[in-house]
Amino acid sequence: MNTVFPLHPLLKMLYIGGLAGLCVAVHAAGLMTMSHWLRNRATPIKRSYWRDVWVLIRVSWGLILLHIVEIGIWGGFYHWKGILPDLNTALYFSSITYTTVGYGDVVLSPAWRNFSSAEALVGILMAGLSTSFFFMFLNRLFDRQRTPGPTDRP
C-alpha cells in the first residue's frame, strides 16, 4: 500500500478532479445514449402497460450500469495507485463509499482520506442526476398517456 510517501495536495486535487470529471463524462454519455434510445426506439406508437414496465426496467438497468462503471473507475484508481491491497477490496471500498453506505471495515490511509469524501460526493451527485433523468422520463411517459380533459387547451 502506498502510505509512505505523502502526496502533494495539488496532485491530490488533480487526481480527484480527473476522477470526478471522468465519472461525469461517463454519466453524461450514458444519459445521452439512453435519451436517444428512448426517443427513437423505446416509445412505440402502440403502448401498453407491460411495454412501459419493460422500458422502465431497462432504463433502471442502464442507470445501474452507469453507476457500476463509475464505481469501477474509482476502484480501479485505488488499485492502480496501490492504495488498497487488491482489486476486490478496492472495488468493495469504492462501492460502499460511492453509495455513501460507508461500513468502515475498509478505510484509506491518512494520506488518501480526501479521496473517500470526494468519491461519496460524486456518488451523491451522480445518483441525483440519475434520479432526475428517471423522473423526467416518467413525466414524459405519463404525459403521453394522458388524454386531454375539458380544461386543456389545444
VOROMAR-420114 format. One record per residue: residue number from 1; x, y, z of N, C-alpha, C in turn. Coordinates in steps of 0.1 Angstrom, whole numbers, plus 2048, in hexadecimal, padded with zeros to 3 digits. Atoms other than C-alpha are relative to their C-alpha. Layout:
<sites>
+-----+-----+-----+-----+-----+-----+-----+-----+-----+-----+
! pos !  nu !  nv !  nw ! cau ! cav ! caw !  cu !  cv !  cw !
+-----+-----+-----+-----+-----+-----+-----+-----+-----+-----+
! NUM !   X !   Y !   Z !   X !   Y !   Z !   X !   Y !   Z !
...
+-----+-----+-----+-----+-----+-----+-----+-----+-----+-----+
</sites>
This chain:
<sites>
+-----+-----+-----+-----+-----+-----+-----+-----+-----+-----+
! pos !  nu !  nv !  nw ! cau ! cav ! caw !  cu !  cv !  cw !
+-----+-----+-----+-----+-----+-----+-----+-----+-----+-----+
!   1 ! 808 ! 7F4 ! 800 ! 800 ! 800 ! 800 ! 809 ! 80C ! 800 !
!   2 ! 7F8 ! 7F4 ! 801 ! 80C ! 823 ! 7F8 ! 7FC ! 809 ! 80B !
!   3 ! 803 ! 7F7 ! 7F5 ! 80C ! 833 ! 81A ! 80D ! 807 ! 805 !
!   4 ! 7F3 ! 7FB ! 7FB ! 831 ! 83C ! 81E ! 802 ! 80E ! 7FB !
!   5 ! 7FD ! 7F3 ! 806 ! 834 ! 859 ! 806 ! 7F3 ! 809 ! 7FF !
!   6 ! 80C ! 7F7 ! 800 ! 81C ! 876 ! 80C ! 7FE ! 806 ! 7F1 !
!   7 ! 804 ! 7FB ! 80D ! 80A ! 883 ! 7ED ! 7FE ! 80F ! 801 !
!   8 ! 802 ! 7F1 ! 800 ! 80C ! 8A8 ! 7E4 ! 7F2 ! 803 ! 7FF !
!   9 ! 80E ! 7FC ! 801 ! 7EB ! 8B9 ! 7EA ! 7FB ! 803 ! 7F2 !
!  10 ! 804 ! 7FC ! 80D ! 7EA ! 8C7 ! 7C7 ! 7FE ! 7F3 ! 7F7 !
!  11 ! 802 ! 80D ! 808 ! 7EF ! 8A4 ! 7B8 ! 7F4 ! 7F9 ! 805 !
!  12 ! 80D ! 806 ! 7FC ! 7D3 ! 897 ! 7CE ! 7F4 ! 806 ! 7FA !
!  13 ! 80B ! 7F8 ! 806 ! 7BC ! 8B2 ! 7C1 ! 7FF ! 7FC ! 7F1 !
!  14 ! 800 ! 804 ! 80E ! 7C6 ! 8A9 ! 79D ! 7FA ! 7F2 ! 7FE !
!  15 ! 805 ! 80E ! 800 ! 7BF ! 884 ! 7A3 ! 7F1 ! 800 ! 802 !
!  16 ! 80E ! 800 ! 7FC ! 79E ! 88B ! 7B4 ! 7F8 ! 807 ! 7F5 !
!  17 ! 807 ! 7F9 ! 80A ! 794 ! 8A4 ! 799 ! 7FF ! 7F7 ! 7F3 !
!  18 ! 800 ! 809 ! 80C ! 79D ! 88B ! 77D ! 7F6 ! 7F5 ! 802 !
!  19 ! 809 ! 80B ! 7FE ! 78A ! 86F ! 78D ! 7F2 ! 805 ! 800 !
!  20 ! 80E ! 7FA ! 800 ! 76B ! 885 ! 793 ! 7FC ! 803 ! 7F2 !
!  21 ! 803 ! 7FD ! 80E ! 76D ! 892 ! 770 ! 7FD ! 7F4 ! 7F7 !
!  22 ! 802 ! 80D ! 807 ! 770 ! 86F ! 762 ! 7F2 ! 7FA ! 803 !
!  23 ! 80D ! 805 ! 7FD ! 752 ! 864 ! 775 ! 7F4 ! 808 ! 7FA !
!  24 ! 80B ! 7F7 ! 806 ! 73D ! 882 ! 76A ! 7FF ! 7FD ! 7F1 !
!  25 ! 800 ! 803 ! 80E ! 748 ! 87B ! 746 ! 7F9 ! 7F3 ! 7FC !
!  26 ! 806 ! 80D ! 802 ! 73E ! 856 ! 748 ! 7F1 ! 801 ! 802 !
!  27 ! 80E ! 7FF ! 7FD ! 71D ! 85F ! 758 ! 7F9 ! 808 ! 7F5 !
!  28 ! 807 ! 7F8 ! 80A ! 715 ! 87A ! 73F ! 7FF ! 7F9 ! 7F3 !
!  29 ! 800 ! 808 ! 80D ! 71E ! 864 ! 721 ! 7F5 ! 7F5 ! 802 !
!  30 ! 80A ! 80A ! 7FE ! 708 ! 848 ! 730 ! 7F2 ! 806 ! 800 !
!  31 ! 80D ! 7FA ! 800 ! 6EB ! 85F ! 736 ! 7FC ! 805 ! 7F2 !
!  32 ! 803 ! 7FC ! 80E ! 6ED ! 86D ! 713 ! 7FD ! 7F4 ! 7F7 !
!  33 ! 802 ! 80C ! 808 ! 6EF ! 84A ! 704 ! 7F2 ! 7FB ! 804 !
!  34 ! 80E ! 805 ! 7FC ! 6D0 ! 83F ! 719 ! 7F5 ! 80A ! 7FB !
!  35 ! 80A ! 7F7 ! 804 ! 6BE ! 85F ! 710 ! 7FD ! 7FE ! 7F1 !
!  36 ! 802 ! 802 ! 80E ! 6C4 ! 859 ! 6EB ! 7F9 ! 7F3 ! 7FD !
!  37 ! 807 ! 80C ! 802 ! 6B9 ! 835 ! 6EE ! 7F2 ! 801 ! 804 !
!  38 ! 80E ! 7FE ! 7FC ! 69A ! 83F ! 701 ! 7F8 ! 808 ! 7F6 !
!  39 ! 807 ! 7F8 ! 80A ! 691 ! 859 ! 6E7 ! 7FD ! 7F8 ! 7F3 !
!  40 ! 801 ! 807 ! 80D ! 696 ! 842 ! 6C9 ! 7FB ! 7F2 ! 800 !
!  41 ! 803 ! 80F ! 801 ! 690 ! 81E ! 6D3 ! 7F7 ! 7FC ! 80B !
!  42 ! 807 ! 805 ! 7F5 ! 680 ! 81B ! 6F5 ! 7F2 ! 805 ! 802 !
!  43 ! 80E ! 7FA ! 7FF ! 660 ! 82F ! 6EF ! 7F8 ! 7FC ! 7F4 !
!  44 ! 808 ! 804 ! 80C ! 64B ! 81B ! 6D6 ! 7F3 ! 808 ! 800 !
!  45 ! 80D ! 7F9 ! 801 ! 62B ! 82A ! 6C9 ! 7F5 ! 7F9 ! 808 !
!  46 ! 809 ! 808 ! 7F8 ! 617 ! 80E ! 6D7 ! 806 ! 7FD ! 80E !
!  47 ! 7FA ! 801 ! 7F3 ! 61C ! 80F ! 6FC ! 7F8 ! 7F6 ! 809 !
!  48 ! 807 ! 808 ! 7F6 ! 613 ! 7F7 ! 718 ! 807 ! 800 ! 80D !
!  49 ! 7FB ! 800 ! 7F2 ! 618 ! 7F3 ! 73D ! 80D ! 7F8 ! 801 !
!  50 ! 7F4 ! 809 ! 7FE ! 631 ! 7D6 ! 73A ! 80C ! 805 ! 7F7 !
!  51 ! 7F5 ! 7FA ! 808 ! 645 ! 7E8 ! 71E ! 806 ! 80B ! 808 !
!  52 ! 7FB ! 7F5 ! 7F8 ! 648 ! 806 ! 735 ! 808 ! 7FB ! 80C !
!  53 ! 7F9 ! 806 ! 7F5 ! 653 ! 7F1 ! 752 ! 80E ! 7FA ! 7FB !
!  54 ! 7F4 ! 805 ! 806 ! 66D ! 7E0 ! 73C ! 80A ! 80B ! 7FD !
!  55 ! 7F7 ! 7F5 ! 803 ! 67B ! 801 ! 731 ! 805 ! 806 ! 80D !
!  56 ! 7FB ! 7FB ! 7F3 ! 67D ! 80D ! 755 ! 80B ! 7F7 ! 806 !
!  57 ! 7F6 ! 80A ! 7FC ! 690 ! 7ED ! 75E ! 80D ! 803 ! 7F9 !
!  58 ! 7F4 ! 7FE ! 808 ! 6A9 ! 7F3 ! 742 ! 807 ! 80D ! 803 !
!  59 ! 7FA ! 7F3 ! 7FC ! 6AE ! 818 ! 74C ! 807 ! 7FE ! 80D !
!  60 ! 7F9 ! 803 ! 7F2 ! 6B5 ! 80C ! 770 ! 80D ! 7F9 ! 7FE !
!  61 ! 7F4 ! 807 ! 803 ! 6CE ! 7F3 ! 763 ! 80B ! 809 ! 7FB !
!  62 ! 7F6 ! 7F7 ! 806 ! 6DF ! 80E ! 74E ! 806 ! 809 ! 80B !
!  63 ! 7FB ! 7F7 ! 7F6 ! 6E2 ! 825 ! 76C ! 809 ! 7F9 ! 80A !
!  64 ! 7F8 ! 808 ! 7F7 ! 6EF ! 80A ! 783 ! 80D ! 7FD ! 7F9 !
!  65 ! 7F3 ! 803 ! 807 ! 709 ! 800 ! 769 ! 809 ! 80D ! 800 !
!  66 ! 7F7 ! 7F4 ! 800 ! 715 ! 824 ! 767 ! 807 ! 802 ! 80E !
!  67 ! 7FA ! 7FF ! 7F2 ! 71A ! 825 ! 78D ! 80A ! 7F5 ! 802 !
!  68 ! 7F6 ! 80B ! 7FE ! 72C ! 803 ! 78C ! 80D ! 804 ! 7F9 !
!  69 ! 7F4 ! 7FC ! 807 ! 744 ! 811 ! 772 ! 807 ! 80B ! 807 !
!  70 ! 7FA ! 7F5 ! 7F8 ! 74A ! 830 ! 787 ! 807 ! 7FB ! 80D !
!  71 ! 7FA ! 806 ! 7F4 ! 750 ! 81B ! 7A6 ! 80D ! 7F9 ! 7FB !
!  72 ! 7F4 ! 807 ! 806 ! 769 ! 807 ! 790 ! 80B ! 80A ! 7FD !
!  73 ! 7F6 ! 7F6 ! 803 ! 77B ! 827 ! 786 ! 807 ! 803 ! 80D !
!  74 ! 7FA ! 7FD ! 7F3 ! 781 ! 830 ! 7AB ! 808 ! 7F5 ! 805 !
!  75 ! 7FA ! 80C ! 7FB ! 789 ! 80D ! 7B5 ! 80D ! 7FC ! 7F8 !
!  76 ! 7F4 ! 802 ! 808 ! 7A1 ! 809 ! 798 ! 80B ! 809 ! 803 !
!  77 ! 7F5 ! 7F7 ! 7FC ! 7B3 ! 828 ! 7A2 ! 806 ! 7FC ! 80D !
!  78 ! 7FA ! 804 ! 7F3 ! 7B7 ! 81C ! 7C6 ! 809 ! 7F4 ! 7FE !
!  79 ! 7F7 ! 80C ! 802 ! 7C5 ! 7FB ! 7B9 ! 80D ! 805 ! 7F9 !
!  80 ! 7F4 ! 7FC ! 808 ! 7DC ! 80C ! 79F ! 80A ! 807 ! 808 !
!  81 ! 7F6 ! 7F8 ! 7F8 ! 7EB ! 824 ! 7B9 ! 805 ! 7F8 ! 80C !
!  82 ! 7FC ! 809 ! 7F5 ! 7EF ! 807 ! 7D2 ! 7FB ! 805 ! 80E !
!  83 ! 806 ! 7FA ! 7F4 ! 7D9 ! 819 ! 7EB ! 7F9 ! 7F5 ! 809 !
!  84 ! 807 ! 80B ! 7F9 ! 7C6 ! 7F9 ! 7F4 ! 807 ! 7F3 ! 7FB !
!  85 ! 7F8 ! 80B ! 802 ! 7D5 ! 7D6 ! 7F5 ! 7FD ! 7F8 ! 7F3 !
!  86 ! 803 ! 807 ! 80C ! 7C3 ! 7C6 ! 7D8 ! 7F3 ! 806 ! 7F9 !
!  87 ! 80B ! 7FA ! 807 ! 7A9 ! 7CD ! 7BD ! 7F2 ! 7FE ! 806 !
!  88 ! 80C ! 803 ! 7FA ! 78D ! 7BC ! 7CF ! 7FD ! 809 ! 80C !
!  89 ! 802 ! 7F7 ! 7F5 ! 792 ! 7D1 ! 7EE ! 7FE ! 80E ! 7FB !
!  90 ! 802 ! 7F3 ! 805 ! 795 ! 7F0 ! 7D9 ! 7F2 ! 802 ! 7FA !
!  91 ! 80E ! 7FE ! 805 ! 774 ! 7EA ! 7C7 ! 7F6 ! 7FF ! 80B !
!  92 ! 809 ! 800 ! 7F4 ! 763 ! 7E1 ! 7E8 ! 800 ! 80D ! 807 !
!  93 ! 7FF ! 7F3 ! 7FA ! 770 ! 801 ! 7F8 ! 7F9 ! 80A ! 7F8 !
!  94 ! 806 ! 7F6 ! 809 ! 766 ! 815 ! 7DA ! 7F1 ! 7FF ! 800 !
!  95 ! 80E ! 801 ! 801 ! 743 ! 807 ! 7D9 ! 7F9 ! 805 ! 80D !
!  96 ! 806 ! 7FB ! 7F4 ! 73C ! 80E ! 7FE ! 802 ! 80F ! 802 !
!  97 ! 7FD ! 7F2 ! 7FF ! 74B ! 830 ! 7FB ! 7F7 ! 808 ! 7F6 !
!  98 ! 808 ! 7F9 ! 80B ! 73A ! 83B ! 7DA ! 7F1 ! 800 ! 804 !
!  99 ! 80E ! 800 ! 7FC ! 718 ! 830 ! 7E8 ! 7FE ! 806 ! 80E !
! 100 ! 800 ! 7FA ! 7F2 ! 720 ! 841 ! 80A ! 7FC ! 7F7 ! 80B !
! 101 ! 803 ! 80A ! 7F6 ! 71A ! 821 ! 81D ! 80B ! 801 ! 80B !
! 102 ! 7F4 ! 7FE ! 7F7 ! 73D ! 823 ! 82D ! 800 ! 7F8 ! 80C !
! 103 ! 800 ! 809 ! 7F4 ! 73E ! 805 ! 843 ! 80C ! 803 ! 809 !
! 104 ! 7F4 ! 7FD ! 7F7 ! 761 ! 80F ! 850 ! 809 ! 7F4 ! 802 !
! 105 ! 7F7 ! 80C ! 7FE ! 770 ! 7EC ! 84D ! 80C ! 801 ! 7F7 !
! 106 ! 7F5 ! 7FD ! 808 ! 787 ! 7F8 ! 832 ! 801 ! 80F ! 7FF !
! 107 ! 7FE ! 7F2 ! 801 ! 796 ! 81B ! 834 ! 80D ! 803 ! 7F9 !
! 108 ! 7F4 ! 7FB ! 807 ! 7B0 ! 82F ! 821 ! 80A ! 805 ! 80B !
! 109 ! 7F6 ! 7FA ! 7F7 ! 7D1 ! 839 ! 831 ! 7FE ! 80F ! 801 !
! 110 ! 802 ! 7F1 ! 7FE ! 7D3 ! 85D ! 83E ! 804 ! 808 ! 7F4 !
! 111 ! 7FB ! 7F9 ! 80B ! 7E6 ! 867 ! 81F ! 7F6 ! 801 ! 7F4 !
! 112 ! 809 ! 801 ! 80B ! 7C9 ! 85D ! 808 ! 7F1 ! 802 ! 805 !
! 113 ! 80E ! 7FF ! 7FB ! 7AA ! 864 ! 81E ! 7F7 ! 80A ! 7F9 !
! 114 ! 808 ! 7F6 ! 807 ! 79F ! 882 ! 80A ! 7F9 ! 7FA ! 7F4 !
! 115 ! 806 ! 807 ! 80C ! 797 ! 86A ! 7ED ! 7F3 ! 7FA ! 804 !
! 116 ! 80C ! 807 ! 7FD ! 77C ! 858 ! 800 ! 7F4 ! 80B ! 801 !
! 117 ! 80B ! 7F6 ! 7FF ! 768 ! 878 ! 808 ! 7FD ! 806 ! 7F2 !
! 118 ! 802 ! 7FB ! 80D ! 76D ! 884 ! 7E4 ! 7F8 ! 7F5 ! 7F8 !
! 119 ! 808 ! 80B ! 807 ! 760 ! 862 ! 7D6 ! 7F2 ! 800 ! 805 !
! 120 ! 80E ! 800 ! 7FB ! 742 ! 864 ! 7ED ! 7F8 ! 80C ! 7FB !
! 121 ! 807 ! 7F4 ! 806 ! 73A ! 887 ! 7E1 ! 7FD ! 7FD ! 7F1 !
! 122 ! 803 ! 803 ! 80E ! 73D ! 87B ! 7BD ! 7F4 ! 7F6 ! 7FF !
! 123 ! 80B ! 809 ! 800 ! 726 ! 85E ! 7C5 ! 7F3 ! 806 ! 802 !
! 124 ! 80C ! 7F9 ! 7FD ! 70C ! 874 ! 7D4 ! 7FB ! 808 ! 7F4 !
! 125 ! 804 ! 7F7 ! 80B ! 70D ! 88C ! 7B6 ! 7FB ! 7F7 ! 7F4 !
! 126 ! 804 ! 809 ! 80C ! 70B ! 86F ! 79C ! 7F3 ! 7F9 ! 803 !
! 127 ! 80D ! 806 ! 7FC ! 6EE ! 85F ! 7B0 ! 7F5 ! 80A ! 7FE !
! 128 ! 80A ! 7F6 ! 802 ! 6DC ! 880 ! 7AF ! 7FD ! 802 ! 7F1 !
! 129 ! 802 ! 7FF ! 80E ! 6E2 ! 883 ! 78A ! 7F8 ! 7F4 ! 7FA !
! 130 ! 808 ! 80B ! 805 ! 6D5 ! 860 ! 784 ! 7F1 ! 801 ! 805 !
! 131 ! 80E ! 7FF ! 7FB ! 6B6 ! 867 ! 79A ! 7F9 ! 80B ! 7F7 !
! 132 ! 806 ! 7F6 ! 808 ! 6AF ! 887 ! 786 ! 7FD ! 7FB ! 7F2 !
! 133 ! 802 ! 806 ! 80D ! 6B3 ! 874 ! 765 ! 7F4 ! 7F6 ! 800 !
! 134 ! 80B ! 809 ! 7FF ! 69B ! 859 ! 771 ! 7F3 ! 807 ! 802 !
! 135 ! 80C ! 7F8 ! 7FE ! 682 ! 872 ! 77D ! 7FC ! 807 ! 7F3 !
! 136 ! 803 ! 7FA ! 80C ! 684 ! 885 ! 75C ! 7FA ! 7F6 ! 7F6 !
! 137 ! 806 ! 80B ! 809 ! 67E ! 864 ! 749 ! 7F2 ! 7FC ! 804 !
! 138 ! 80E ! 803 ! 7FB ! 660 ! 85B ! 75F ! 7F6 ! 80B ! 7FD !
! 139 ! 808 ! 7F4 ! 803 ! 652 ! 87E ! 75A ! 7FB ! 7FF ! 7F1 !
! 140 ! 803 ! 801 ! 80F ! 654 ! 87A ! 734 ! 7F7 ! 7F4 ! 7FD !
! 141 ! 808 ! 80C ! 802 ! 646 ! 857 ! 736 ! 7F1 ! 803 ! 804 !
! 142 ! 80D ! 7FD ! 7FB ! 628 ! 863 ! 74A ! 7F9 ! 80B ! 7F8 !
! 143 ! 805 ! 7F6 ! 809 ! 623 ! 882 ! 734 ! 7FA ! 7FA ! 7F3 !
! 144 ! 804 ! 806 ! 80C ! 620 ! 86C ! 716 ! 7F3 ! 7F7 ! 802 !
! 145 ! 80B ! 808 ! 7FD ! 606 ! 856 ! 727 ! 7F4 ! 808 ! 803 !
! 146 ! 80B ! 7F7 ! 7FB ! 5F1 ! 873 ! 733 ! 7F7 ! 804 ! 7F4 !
! 147 ! 809 ! 7FB ! 80B ! 5D2 ! 87B ! 71E ! 7FC ! 80E ! 804 !
! 148 ! 804 ! 7F3 ! 7FD ! 5C8 ! 89F ! 71B ! 7F2 ! 801 ! 807 !
! 149 ! 80C ! 7FE ! 7F9 ! 5AD ! 8AA ! 734 ! 7F9 ! 80C ! 7FB !
! 150 ! 808 ! 7F4 ! 804 ! 592 ! 8C5 ! 731 ! 807 ! 80D ! 802 !
! 151 ! 7F9 ! 7F4 ! 7FD ! 5A9 ! 8DF ! 740 ! 80D ! 802 ! 7F8 !
! 152 ! 7F4 ! 7FF ! 808 ! 5C6 ! 8D8 ! 729 ! 7FE ! 807 ! 7F3 !
! 153 ! 801 ! 7F9 ! 80C ! 5CC ! 8EF ! 70C ! 808 ! 7F8 ! 7F5 !
! 154 ! 7F9 ! 807 ! 80B ! 5D6 ! 8E2 ! 6EA ! 80D ! 806 ! 7FC !
+-----+-----+-----+-----+-----+-----+-----+-----+-----+-----+
</sites>
